[in-house]
């Protein structure tokens, strides 16, 4: 999933992706030194199973 959406607030622009449908909802949050792409395989597998997946990049990481 590519981070094609943005949440913009004063002094912050957070890039995220939302598969947009399904339950349960799973938010995948990476650790320091990596970005959302570490979850590519998991996000694709969950989305195929009908789970709503939200990915995002922490400030200063990735997008």
Predicted model as a PDB file, atoms N, CA, C, CB and O in Angstrom, pLDDT in the B-factor column:
MODEL        1                                                                  
ATOM      1  N   UNK A   1       0.843  -1.181   0.000  1.00 75.00           N  
ATOM      2  CA  UNK A   1       0.000   0.000   0.000  1.00 75.00           C  
ATOM      3  C   UNK A   1       0.884   1.238   0.000  1.00 75.00           C  
ATOM      4  CB  UNK A   1      -0.957   0.002   1.216  1.00 75.00           C  
ATOM      5  O   UNK A   1       1.838   1.332   0.772  1.00 75.00           O  
ATOM      6  N   UNK A   2       0.567   2.163  -0.852  1.00 82.00           N  
ATOM      7  CA  UNK A   2       1.328   3.408  -0.847  1.00 82.00           C  
ATOM      8  C   UNK A   2       0.609   4.426   0.028  1.00 82.00           C  
ATOM      9  CB  UNK A   2       1.517   3.955  -2.289  1.00 82.00           C  
ATOM     10  O   UNK A   2      -0.617   4.417   0.135  1.00 82.00           O  
ATOM     11  N   UNK A   3       1.371   5.282   0.637  1.00 87.00           N  
ATOM     12  CA  UNK A   3       0.796   6.301   1.519  1.00 87.00           C  
ATOM     13  C   UNK A   3       0.276   7.441   0.658  1.00 87.00           C  
ATOM     14  CB  UNK A   3       1.847   6.820   2.558  1.00 87.00           C  
ATOM     15  O   UNK A   3       1.006   8.384   0.352  1.00 87.00           O  
ATOM     16  N   UNK A   4      -0.977   7.349   0.273  1.00 87.00           N  
ATOM     17  CA  UNK A   4      -1.552   8.296  -0.675  1.00 87.00           C  
ATOM     18  C   UNK A   4      -2.450   9.347  -0.029  1.00 87.00           C  
ATOM     19  CB  UNK A   4      -2.331   7.553  -1.706  1.00 87.00           C  
ATOM     20  O   UNK A   4      -3.071  10.146  -0.730  1.00 87.00           O  
ATOM     21  N   UNK A   5      -2.523   9.352   1.274  1.00 90.00           N  
ATOM     22  CA  UNK A   5      -3.346  10.332   1.983  1.00 90.00           C  
ATOM     23  C   UNK A   5      -2.479  11.065   2.996  1.00 90.00           C  
ATOM     24  CB  UNK A   5      -4.559   9.648   2.684  1.00 90.00           C  
ATOM     25  O   UNK A   5      -1.422  10.576   3.396  1.00 90.00           O  
ATOM     26  N   UNK A   6      -2.940  12.249   3.407  1.00 89.00           N  
ATOM     27  CA  UNK A   6      -2.171  13.056   4.353  1.00 89.00           C  
ATOM     28  C   UNK A   6      -3.091  13.686   5.386  1.00 89.00           C  
ATOM     29  CB  UNK A   6      -1.376  14.143   3.617  1.00 89.00           C  
ATOM     30  O   UNK A   6      -4.183  14.157   5.069  1.00 89.00           O  
ATOM     31  N   UNK A   7      -2.628  13.684   6.618  1.00 89.00           N  
ATOM     32  CA  UNK A   7      -3.272  14.393   7.704  1.00 89.00           C  
ATOM     33  C   UNK A   7      -2.373  15.576   8.005  1.00 89.00           C  
ATOM     34  CB  UNK A   7      -3.501  13.474   8.973  1.00 89.00           C  
ATOM     35  O   UNK A   7      -1.243  15.406   8.464  1.00 89.00           O  
ATOM     36  N   UNK A   8      -2.872  16.767   7.748  1.00 91.00           N  
ATOM     37  CA  UNK A   8      -2.051  17.965   7.898  1.00 91.00           C  
ATOM     38  C   UNK A   8      -2.513  18.771   9.101  1.00 91.00           C  
ATOM     39  CB  UNK A   8      -2.105  18.826   6.626  1.00 91.00           C  
ATOM     40  O   UNK A   8      -3.686  19.123   9.228  1.00 91.00           O  
ATOM     41  N   UNK A   9      -1.574  19.049   9.965  1.00 88.00           N  
ATOM     42  CA  UNK A   9      -1.801  19.864  11.151  1.00 88.00           C  
ATOM     43  C   UNK A   9      -0.656  20.861  11.231  1.00 88.00           C  
ATOM     44  CB  UNK A   9      -1.899  18.986  12.456  1.00 88.00           C  
ATOM     45  O   UNK A   9       0.365  20.675  10.569  1.00 88.00           O  
ATOM     46  N   UNK A  10      -0.806  21.935  12.043  1.00 90.00           N  
ATOM     47  CA  UNK A  10       0.307  22.867  12.183  1.00 90.00           C  
ATOM     48  C   UNK A  10       1.584  22.127  12.576  1.00 90.00           C  
ATOM     49  CB  UNK A  10      -0.024  23.947  13.224  1.00 90.00           C  
ATOM     50  O   UNK A  10       1.599  21.379  13.553  1.00 90.00           O  
ATOM     51  N   UNK A  11       2.603  22.329  11.846  1.00 86.00           N  
ATOM     52  CA  UNK A  11       3.947  21.756  12.032  1.00 86.00           C  
ATOM     53  C   UNK A  11       4.023  20.248  11.827  1.00 86.00           C  
ATOM     54  CB  UNK A  11       4.436  22.076  13.405  1.00 86.00           C  
ATOM     55  O   UNK A  11       5.007  19.626  12.229  1.00 86.00           O  
ATOM     56  N   UNK A  12       3.005  19.644  11.208  1.00 87.00           N  
ATOM     57  CA  UNK A  12       3.074  18.200  10.950  1.00 87.00           C  
ATOM     58  C   UNK A  12       2.248  17.833   9.723  1.00 87.00           C  
ATOM     59  CB  UNK A  12       2.583  17.405  12.176  1.00 87.00           C  
ATOM     60  O   UNK A  12       1.146  18.343   9.524  1.00 87.00           O  
ATOM     61  N   UNK A  13       2.795  16.949   8.914  1.00 88.00           N  
ATOM     62  CA  UNK A  13       2.087  16.372   7.777  1.00 88.00           C  
ATOM     63  C   UNK A  13       2.340  14.864   7.831  1.00 88.00           C  
ATOM     64  CB  UNK A  13       2.565  17.006   6.396  1.00 88.00           C  
ATOM     65  O   UNK A  13       3.437  14.400   7.521  1.00 88.00           O  
ATOM     66  N   UNK A  14       1.328  14.117   8.221  1.00 85.00           N  
ATOM     67  CA  UNK A  14       1.472  12.683   8.417  1.00 85.00           C  
ATOM     68  C   UNK A  14       0.901  11.948   7.211  1.00 85.00           C  
ATOM     69  CB  UNK A  14       0.770  12.231   9.719  1.00 85.00           C  
ATOM     70  O   UNK A  14      -0.281  12.083   6.894  1.00 85.00           O  
ATOM     71  N   UNK A  15       1.746  11.169   6.541  1.00 88.00           N  
ATOM     72  CA  UNK A  15       1.317  10.380   5.388  1.00 88.00           C  
ATOM     73  C   UNK A  15       0.759   9.050   5.884  1.00 88.00           C  
ATOM     74  CB  UNK A  15       2.496  10.153   4.390  1.00 88.00           C  
ATOM     75  O   UNK A  15       1.324   8.420   6.777  1.00 88.00           O  
ATOM     76  N   UNK A  16      -0.369   8.630   5.284  1.00 91.00           N  
ATOM     77  CA  UNK A  16      -0.952   7.356   5.677  1.00 91.00           C  
ATOM     78  C   UNK A  16      -1.709   6.729   4.520  1.00 91.00           C  
ATOM     79  CB  UNK A  16      -1.877   7.537   6.874  1.00 91.00           C  
ATOM     80  O   UNK A  16      -1.992   7.382   3.516  1.00 91.00           O  
ATOM     81  N   UNK A  17      -2.032   5.456   4.678  1.00 90.00           N  
ATOM     82  CA  UNK A  17      -2.842   4.719   3.716  1.00 90.00           C  
ATOM     83  C   UNK A  17      -3.935   4.011   4.501  1.00 90.00           C  
ATOM     84  CB  UNK A  17      -1.978   3.699   2.881  1.00 90.00           C  
ATOM     85  O   UNK A  17      -3.722   3.575   5.632  1.00 90.00           O  
ATOM     86  N   UNK A  18      -5.111   3.903   3.883  1.00 92.00           N  
ATOM     87  CA  UNK A  18      -6.259   3.256   4.508  1.00 92.00           C  
ATOM     88  C   UNK A  18      -6.912   2.387   3.452  1.00 92.00           C  
ATOM     89  CB  UNK A  18      -7.272   4.302   5.097  1.00 92.00           C  
ATOM     90  O   UNK A  18      -7.343   2.891   2.416  1.00 92.00           O  
ATOM     91  N   UNK A  19      -6.991   1.084   3.701  1.00 91.00           N  
ATOM     92  CA  UNK A  19      -7.622   0.198   2.718  1.00 91.00           C  
ATOM     93  C   UNK A  19      -9.113   0.481   2.593  1.00 91.00           C  
ATOM     94  CB  UNK A  19      -7.400  -1.268   3.102  1.00 91.00           C  
ATOM     95  O   UNK A  19      -9.738   0.103   1.602  1.00 91.00           O  
ATOM     96  N   UNK A  20      -9.689   1.149   3.602  1.00 85.00           N  
ATOM     97  CA  UNK A  20     -11.023   1.703   3.485  1.00 85.00           C  
ATOM     98  C   UNK A  20     -12.213   0.813   3.753  1.00 85.00           C  
ATOM     99  CB  UNK A  20     -11.163   2.210   2.198  1.00 85.00           C  
ATOM    100  O   UNK A  20     -13.343   1.300   3.721  1.00 85.00           O  
ATOM    101  N   UNK A  21     -12.024  -0.440   4.010  1.00 79.00           N  
ATOM    102  CA  UNK A  21     -13.178  -1.294   4.233  1.00 79.00           C  
ATOM    103  C   UNK A  21     -12.796  -2.468   5.112  1.00 79.00           C  
ATOM    104  CB  UNK A  21     -13.757  -1.785   2.905  1.00 79.00           C  
ATOM    105  O   UNK A  21     -11.626  -2.835   5.216  1.00 79.00           O  
ATOM    106  N   UNK A  22     -13.796  -3.044   5.735  1.00 85.00           N  
ATOM    107  CA  UNK A  22     -13.594  -4.270   6.481  1.00 85.00           C  
ATOM    108  C   UNK A  22     -13.481  -4.093   7.972  1.00 85.00           C  
ATOM    109  CB  UNK A  22     -12.399  -4.938   5.998  1.00 85.00           C  
ATOM    110  O   UNK A  22     -13.284  -2.994   8.490  1.00 85.00           O  
ATOM    111  N   UNK A  23     -13.612  -5.208   8.635  1.00 88.00           N  
ATOM    112  CA  UNK A  23     -13.425  -5.279  10.075  1.00 88.00           C  
ATOM    113  C   UNK A  23     -12.760  -6.601  10.386  1.00 88.00           C  
ATOM    114  CB  UNK A  23     -14.775  -5.130  10.840  1.00 88.00           C  
ATOM    115  O   UNK A  23     -12.983  -7.583   9.678  1.00 88.00           O  
ATOM    116  N   UNK A  24     -11.969  -6.649  11.401  1.00 95.00           N  
ATOM    117  CA  UNK A  24     -11.587  -5.554  12.286  1.00 95.00           C  
ATOM    118  C   UNK A  24     -10.667  -4.559  11.588  1.00 95.00           C  
ATOM    119  CB  UNK A  24     -10.908  -6.100  13.531  1.00 95.00           C  
ATOM    120  O   UNK A  24     -10.258  -4.760  10.445  1.00 95.00           O  
ATOM    121  N   UNK A  25     -10.359  -3.498  12.292  1.00 95.00           N  
ATOM    122  CA  UNK A  25      -9.417  -2.501  11.789  1.00 95.00           C  
ATOM    123  C   UNK A  25      -8.064  -2.758  12.449  1.00 95.00           C  
ATOM    124  CB  UNK A  25      -9.921  -1.036  12.073  1.00 95.00           C  
ATOM    125  O   UNK A  25      -7.980  -2.921  13.666  1.00 95.00           O  
ATOM    126  N   UNK A  26      -7.009  -2.793  11.637  1.00 95.00           N  
ATOM    127  CA  UNK A  26      -5.658  -2.995  12.144  1.00 95.00           C  
ATOM    128  C   UNK A  26      -4.815  -1.785  11.748  1.00 95.00           C  
ATOM    129  CB  UNK A  26      -5.036  -4.324  11.594  1.00 95.00           C  
ATOM    130  O   UNK A  26      -4.730  -1.435  10.571  1.00 95.00           O  
ATOM    131  N   UNK A  27      -4.194  -1.152  12.741  1.00 94.00           N  
ATOM    132  CA  UNK A  27      -3.277  -0.038  12.492  1.00 94.00           C  
ATOM    133  C   UNK A  27      -1.865  -0.566  12.691  1.00 94.00           C  
ATOM    134  CB  UNK A  27      -3.572   1.192  13.442  1.00 94.00           C  
ATOM    135  O   UNK A  27      -1.521  -1.039  13.774  1.00 94.00           O  
ATOM    136  N   UNK A  28      -1.050  -0.486  11.648  1.00 93.00           N  
ATOM    137  CA  UNK A  28       0.322  -0.979  11.700  1.00 93.00           C  
ATOM    138  C   UNK A  28       1.268   0.205  11.902  1.00 93.00           C  
ATOM    139  CB  UNK A  28       0.685  -1.767  10.403  1.00 93.00           C  
ATOM    140  O   UNK A  28       1.311   1.128  11.088  1.00 93.00           O  
ATOM    141  N   UNK A  29       2.013   0.160  12.986  1.00 89.00           N  
ATOM    142  CA  UNK A  29       2.919   1.248  13.360  1.00 89.00           C  
ATOM    143  C   UNK A  29       4.339   0.705  13.464  1.00 89.00           C  
ATOM    144  CB  UNK A  29       2.481   1.904  14.702  1.00 89.00           C  
ATOM    145  O   UNK A  29       4.601  -0.220  14.232  1.00 89.00           O  
ATOM    146  N   UNK A  30       5.241   1.276  12.699  1.00 89.00           N  
ATOM    147  CA  UNK A  30       6.631   0.813  12.690  1.00 89.00           C  
ATOM    148  C   UNK A  30       7.433   1.438  13.818  1.00 89.00           C  
ATOM    149  CB  UNK A  30       7.287   1.130  11.352  1.00 89.00           C  
ATOM    150  O   UNK A  30       6.981   2.373  14.479  1.00 89.00           O  
ATOM    151  N   UNK A  31       8.613   0.915  14.023  1.00 85.00           N  
ATOM    152  CA  UNK A  31       9.532   1.445  15.028  1.00 85.00           C  
ATOM    153  C   UNK A  31      10.518   2.429  14.428  1.00 85.00           C  
ATOM    154  CB  UNK A  31      10.281   0.315  15.701  1.00 85.00           C  
ATOM    155  O   UNK A  31      10.421   2.797  13.257  1.00 85.00           O  
ATOM    156  N   UNK A  32      11.456   2.842  15.238  1.00 86.00           N  
ATOM    157  CA  UNK A  32      12.463   3.815  14.808  1.00 86.00           C  
ATOM    158  C   UNK A  32      13.394   3.213  13.765  1.00 86.00           C  
ATOM    159  CB  UNK A  32      13.275   4.315  16.009  1.00 86.00           C  
ATOM    160  O   UNK A  32      13.784   2.048  13.849  1.00 86.00           O  
ATOM    161  N   UNK A  33      13.737   4.037  12.782  1.00 88.00           N  
ATOM    162  CA  UNK A  33      14.711   3.643  11.775  1.00 88.00           C  
ATOM    163  C   UNK A  33      14.160   2.908  10.569  1.00 88.00           C  
ATOM    164  CB  UNK A  33      15.717   2.808  12.399  1.00 88.00           C  
ATOM    165  O   UNK A  33      14.927   2.542   9.679  1.00 88.00           O  
ATOM    166  N   UNK A  34      12.858   2.678  10.508  1.00 87.00           N  
ATOM    167  CA  UNK A  34      12.232   2.018   9.365  1.00 87.00           C  
ATOM    168  C   UNK A  34      11.011   2.839   8.947  1.00 87.00           C  
ATOM    169  CB  UNK A  34      11.829   0.539   9.711  1.00 87.00           C  
ATOM    170  O   UNK A  34      10.747   3.895   9.522  1.00 87.00           O  
ATOM    171  N   UNK A  35      10.271   2.357   7.951  1.00 86.00           N  
ATOM    172  CA  UNK A  35       9.049   3.050   7.548  1.00 86.00           C  
ATOM    173  C   UNK A  35       7.936   2.034   7.303  1.00 86.00           C  
ATOM    174  CB  UNK A  35       9.293   3.905   6.279  1.00 86.00           C  
ATOM    175  O   UNK A  35       8.102   0.845   7.575  1.00 86.00           O  
ATOM    176  N   UNK A  36       6.808   2.505   6.793  1.00 87.00           N  
ATOM    177  CA  UNK A  36       5.626   1.664   6.598  1.00 87.00           C  
ATOM    178  C   UNK A  36       5.872   0.458   5.700  1.00 87.00           C  
ATOM    179  CB  UNK A  36       4.518   2.485   6.022  1.00 87.00           C  
ATOM    180  O   UNK A  36       5.158  -0.540   5.801  1.00 87.00           O  
ATOM    181  N   UNK A  37       6.861   0.533   4.833  1.00 87.00           N  
ATOM    182  CA  UNK A  37       7.089  -0.549   3.867  1.00 87.00           C  
ATOM    183  C   UNK A  37       7.476  -1.870   4.534  1.00 87.00           C  
ATOM    184  CB  UNK A  37       8.175  -0.142   2.889  1.00 87.00           C  
ATOM    185  O   UNK A  37       7.400  -2.924   3.904  1.00 87.00           O  
ATOM    186  N   UNK A  38       7.887  -1.824   5.792  1.00 87.00           N  
ATOM    187  CA  UNK A  38       8.217  -3.076   6.486  1.00 87.00           C  
ATOM    188  C   UNK A  38       6.986  -3.966   6.647  1.00 87.00           C  
ATOM    189  CB  UNK A  38       8.828  -2.778   7.862  1.00 87.00           C  
ATOM    190  O   UNK A  38       7.115  -5.156   6.933  1.00 87.00           O  
ATOM    191  N   UNK A  39       5.788  -3.392   6.465  1.00 90.00           N  
ATOM    192  CA  UNK A  39       4.546  -4.135   6.616  1.00 90.00           C  
ATOM    193  C   UNK A  39       3.884  -4.492   5.284  1.00 90.00           C  
ATOM    194  CB  UNK A  39       3.591  -3.343   7.450  1.00 90.00           C  
ATOM    195  O   UNK A  39       2.728  -4.916   5.277  1.00 90.00           O  
ATOM    196  N   UNK A  40       4.574  -4.333   4.175  1.00 91.00           N  
ATOM    197  CA  UNK A  40       3.960  -4.586   2.862  1.00 91.00           C  
ATOM    198  C   UNK A  40       3.297  -5.952   2.772  1.00 91.00           C  
ATOM    199  CB  UNK A  40       5.001  -4.467   1.774  1.00 91.00           C  
ATOM    200  O   UNK A  40       2.139  -6.045   2.364  1.00 91.00           O  
ATOM    201  N   UNK A  41       3.996  -6.998   3.140  1.00 94.00           N  
ATOM    202  CA  UNK A  41       3.445  -8.357   3.032  1.00 94.00           C  
ATOM    203  C   UNK A  41       2.260  -8.558   3.969  1.00 94.00           C  
ATOM    204  CB  UNK A  41       4.528  -9.395   3.337  1.00 94.00           C  
ATOM    205  O   UNK A  41       1.244  -9.131   3.574  1.00 94.00           O  
ATOM    206  N   UNK A  42       2.386  -8.091   5.207  1.00 94.00           N  
ATOM    207  CA  UNK A  42       1.308  -8.254   6.168  1.00 94.00           C  
ATOM    208  C   UNK A  42       0.066  -7.465   5.762  1.00 94.00           C  
ATOM    209  CB  UNK A  42       1.769  -7.822   7.548  1.00 94.00           C  
ATOM    210  O   UNK A  42      -1.052  -7.969   5.865  1.00 94.00           O  
ATOM    211  N   UNK A  43       0.261  -6.227   5.299  1.00 93.00           N  
ATOM    212  CA  UNK A  43      -0.873  -5.385   4.903  1.00 93.00           C  
ATOM    213  C   UNK A  43      -1.620  -6.005   3.737  1.00 93.00           C  
ATOM    214  CB  UNK A  43      -0.397  -3.974   4.531  1.00 93.00           C  
ATOM    215  O   UNK A  43      -2.851  -6.020   3.732  1.00 93.00           O  
ATOM    216  N   UNK A  44      -0.902  -6.514   2.755  1.00 93.00           N  
ATOM    217  CA  UNK A  44      -1.543  -7.131   1.597  1.00 93.00           C  
ATOM    218  C   UNK A  44      -2.331  -8.373   2.012  1.00 93.00           C  
ATOM    219  CB  UNK A  44      -0.494  -7.497   0.534  1.00 93.00           C  
ATOM    220  O   UNK A  44      -3.457  -8.574   1.558  1.00 93.00           O  
ATOM    221  N   UNK A  45      -1.754  -9.191   2.858  1.00 95.00           N  
ATOM    222  CA  UNK A  45      -2.422 -10.407   3.309  1.00 95.00           C  
ATOM    223  C   UNK A  45      -3.684 -10.085   4.111  1.00 95.00           C  
ATOM    224  CB  UNK A  45      -1.467 -11.252   4.152  1.00 95.00           C  
ATOM    225  O   UNK A  45      -4.728 -10.703   3.902  1.00 95.00           O  
ATOM    226  N   UNK A  46      -3.589  -9.136   5.011  1.00 94.00           N  
ATOM    227  CA  UNK A  46      -4.758  -8.750   5.812  1.00 94.00           C  
ATOM    228  C   UNK A  46      -5.863  -8.165   4.945  1.00 94.00           C  
ATOM    229  CB  UNK A  46      -4.356  -7.740   6.885  1.00 94.00           C  
ATOM    230  O   UNK A  46      -7.033  -8.506   5.118  1.00 94.00           O  
ATOM    231  N   UNK A  47      -5.502  -7.289   4.018  1.00 92.00           N  
ATOM    232  CA  UNK A  47      -6.496  -6.670   3.136  1.00 92.00           C  
ATOM    233  C   UNK A  47      -7.216  -7.718   2.286  1.00 92.00           C  
ATOM    234  CB  UNK A  47      -5.826  -5.629   2.228  1.00 92.00           C  
ATOM    235  O   UNK A  47      -8.423  -7.612   2.065  1.00 92.00           O  
ATOM    236  N   UNK A  48      -6.491  -8.719   1.812  1.00 92.00           N  
ATOM    237  CA  UNK A  48      -7.120  -9.805   1.040  1.00 92.00           C  
ATOM    238  C   UNK A  48      -8.147 -10.564   1.863  1.00 92.00           C  
ATOM    239  CB  UNK A  48      -6.060 -10.774   0.526  1.00 92.00           C  
ATOM    240  O   UNK A  48      -9.105 -11.114   1.320  1.00 92.00           O  
ATOM    241  N   UNK A  49      -7.948 -10.595   3.163  1.00 93.00           N  
ATOM    242  CA  UNK A  49      -8.863 -11.301   4.062  1.00 93.00           C  
ATOM    243  C   UNK A  49     -10.017 -10.428   4.534  1.00 93.00           C  
ATOM    244  CB  UNK A  49      -8.107 -11.823   5.259  1.00 93.00           C  
ATOM    245  O   UNK A  49     -10.827 -10.858   5.355  1.00 93.00           O  
ATOM    246  N   UNK A  50     -10.098  -9.202   4.020  1.00 93.00           N  
ATOM    247  CA  UNK A  50     -11.206  -8.314   4.364  1.00 93.00           C  
ATOM    248  C   UNK A  50     -10.991  -7.442   5.580  1.00 93.00           C  
ATOM    249  CB  UNK A  50     -12.405  -9.110   4.576  1.00 93.00           C  
ATOM    250  O   UNK A  50     -11.923  -6.794   6.056  1.00 93.00           O  
ATOM    251  N   UNK A  51      -9.765  -7.418   6.089  1.00 95.00           N  
ATOM    252  CA  UNK A  51      -9.432  -6.585   7.240  1.00 95.00           C  
ATOM    253  C   UNK A  51      -9.128  -5.171   6.752  1.00 95.00           C  
ATOM    254  CB  UNK A  51      -8.223  -7.174   8.030  1.00 95.00           C  
ATOM    255  O   UNK A  51      -8.436  -4.995   5.750  1.00 95.00           O  
ATOM    256  N   UNK A  52      -9.639  -4.173   7.452  1.00 95.00           N  
ATOM    257  CA  UNK A  52      -9.285  -2.784   7.132  1.00 95.00           C  
ATOM    258  C   UNK A  52      -7.899  -2.512   7.702  1.00 95.00           C  
ATOM    259  CB  UNK A  52     -10.345  -1.768   7.708  1.00 95.00           C  
ATOM    260  O   UNK A  52      -7.664  -2.696   8.896  1.00 95.00           O  
ATOM    261  N   UNK A  53      -6.994  -2.077   6.851  1.00 96.00           N  
ATOM    262  CA  UNK A  53      -5.598  -1.851   7.236  1.00 96.00           C  
ATOM    263  C   UNK A  53      -5.266  -0.366   7.106  1.00 96.00           C  
ATOM    264  CB  UNK A  53      -4.635  -2.706   6.362  1.00 96.00           C  
ATOM    265  O   UNK A  53      -5.545   0.261   6.084  1.00 96.00           O  
ATOM    266  N   UNK A  54      -4.670   0.177   8.152  1.00 94.00           N  
ATOM    267  CA  UNK A  54      -4.188   1.559   8.133  1.00 94.00           C  
ATOM    268  C   UNK A  54      -2.691   1.519   8.403  1.00 94.00           C  
ATOM    269  CB  UNK A  54      -4.942   2.458   9.193  1.00 94.00           C  
ATOM    270  O   UNK A  54      -2.239   0.956   9.399  1.00 94.00           O  
ATOM    271  N   UNK A  55      -1.932   2.126   7.499  1.00 93.00           N  
ATOM    272  CA  UNK A  55      -0.474   2.248   7.628  1.00 93.00           C  
ATOM    273  C   UNK A  55      -0.118   3.718   7.707  1.00 93.00           C  
ATOM    274  CB  UNK A  55       0.267   1.562   6.434  1.00 93.00           C  
ATOM    275  O   UNK A  55      -0.802   4.554   7.116  1.00 93.00           O  
ATOM    276  N   UNK A  56       0.919   4.038   8.411  1.00 88.00           N  
ATOM    277  CA  UNK A  56       1.375   5.426   8.459  1.00 88.00           C  
ATOM    278  C   UNK A  56       2.868   5.458   8.748  1.00 88.00           C  
ATOM    279  CB  UNK A  56       0.592   6.232   9.529  1.00 88.00           C  
ATOM    280  O   UNK A  56       3.454   4.465   9.180  1.00 88.00           O  
ATOM    281  N   UNK A  57       3.471   6.611   8.505  1.00 83.00           N  
ATOM    282  CA  UNK A  57       4.884   6.809   8.800  1.00 83.00           C  
ATOM    283  C   UNK A  57       5.011   7.785   9.962  1.00 83.00           C  
ATOM    284  CB  UNK A  57       5.652   7.329   7.550  1.00 83.00           C  
ATOM    285  O   UNK A  57       4.399   8.852   9.974  1.00 83.00           O  
ATOM    286  N   UNK A  58       5.825   7.388  10.939  1.00 79.00           N  
ATOM    287  CA  UNK A  58       6.130   8.300  12.041  1.00 79.00           C  
ATOM    288  C   UNK A  58       6.831   9.544  11.489  1.00 79.00           C  
ATOM    289  CB  UNK A  58       7.016   7.598  13.116  1.00 79.00           C  
ATOM    290  O   UNK A  58       7.462   9.498  10.433  1.00 79.00           O  
ATOM    291  N   UNK A  59       6.714  10.632  12.205  1.00 74.00           N  
ATOM    292  CA  UNK A  59       7.400  11.860  11.771  1.00 74.00           C  
ATOM    293  C   UNK A  59       8.888  11.597  11.651  1.00 74.00           C  
ATOM    294  CB  UNK A  59       7.138  13.027  12.759  1.00 74.00           C  
ATOM    295  O   UNK A  59       9.501  11.006  12.540  1.00 74.00           O  
ATOM    296  N   UNK A  60       9.465  12.043  10.538  1.00 69.00           N  
ATOM    297  CA  UNK A  60      10.889  11.876  10.304  1.00 69.00           C  
ATOM    298  C   UNK A  60      11.286  10.530   9.708  1.00 69.00           C  
ATOM    299  CB  UNK A  60      11.610  12.068  11.573  1.00 69.00           C  
ATOM    300  O   UNK A  60      12.473  10.244   9.557  1.00 69.00           O  
ATOM    301  N   UNK A  61      10.300   9.704   9.369  1.00 74.00           N  
ATOM    302  CA  UNK A  61      10.562   8.392   8.786  1.00 74.00           C  
ATOM    303  C   UNK A  61       9.759   8.269   7.490  1.00 74.00           C  
ATOM    304  CB  UNK A  61      10.195   7.244   9.788  1.00 74.00           C  
ATOM    305  O   UNK A  61       8.589   8.649   7.443  1.00 74.00           O  
ATOM    306  N   UNK A  62      10.376   7.748   6.460  1.00 65.00           N  
ATOM    307  CA  UNK A  62       9.644   7.521   5.204  1.00 65.00           C  
ATOM    308  C   UNK A  62       9.082   8.810   4.626  1.00 65.00           C  
ATOM    309  CB  UNK A  62       8.512   6.529   5.427  1.00 65.00           C  
ATOM    310  O   UNK A  62       9.792   9.801   4.458  1.00 65.00           O  
ATOM    311  N   UNK A  63       7.795   8.771   4.328  1.00 70.00           N  
ATOM    312  CA  UNK A  63       7.143   9.929   3.717  1.00 70.00           C  
ATOM    313  C   UNK A  63       6.707  10.925   4.753  1.00 70.00           C  
ATOM    314  CB  UNK A  63       5.955   9.501   2.892  1.00 70.00           C  
ATOM    315  O   UNK A  63       6.140  11.963   4.412  1.00 70.00           O  
TER     316      UNK A  63                                                      
ENDMDL                                                                          
END                                                                             
